[in-house]
Amino acid sequence: MNVEELREFCLSRKGTTECFPFDEVTLVFKVMGKMFALIPLDEPDLRIALKCNPERLIQLRETYSAITPAHHFNKAYWNSVLVCPEIPAELLRELVNHSYDEVVAKLPRKLKEELCGL
């Protein structure tokens, strides 16, 4: 996947918006105002930062060396995924969906209802 394919996939999630809140070189994807993915555009290699259940994250990091802690967040459930041949496109899409679902699951009921109405 390239940046545009990754961007389009993130934006295809229901209720997703895109912005540059930190700087002019990081694409940030939010669902109902809550971040679920970031793509730093100033990195030499394409990466995406995503949320992941901590238990699952341990398994993923043991299996894929291209998945590492996301150092720009002080949260155990953010990881950085290097977009490379080691990470199949279907796994990358699954990780984006998982991150999106993690955020949606924690939304207040009113926002979830609004999301369902979109």
PyMOL commands that set and color helices and strands:
alter all, ss='L'
color gray80, all
select helices_A, chain A and resi 3-11+54-63+89-105+109-117
alter helices_A, ss='H'
color red, helices_A
select strands_A, chain A and resi 16-19+26-31+34-40+47-51+67-69+78-82
alter strands_A, ss='S'
color yellow, strands_A
deselect
rebuild
show_as cartoon
